[in-house]
Amino acid sequence: MRNSFDFSDLEAFLAVKEAGSFHHAAAKPTRAANRLQNRAEATFRDAQDTISATQGNSVRFAFQRKAISARCLH
């Protein structure tokens, strides 16, 4: 698997390295910190969307399992 990084990724990495943690890097008012915060928020939103979709599928599949079980019992 190949990862693709751009200059802003490098800036964010260096900000974290210099600050010693993600939290401290995001607290510094720099362009890299702003990009780091934006990336973290976007990743969080993507994760929330994925979880929502997965939960939606779980509910749909549970309904299908009940329907199949009911058919098998008759």
Secondary structure, DSSP 8 states (H G I E B T S, - for coil): ------HHHHHHHHHHHHHSSHHHHHHS-SHHHHHHHHHHHHHHHHHHHHHHHHHHHHHHHHHHHHHHHHHHH-
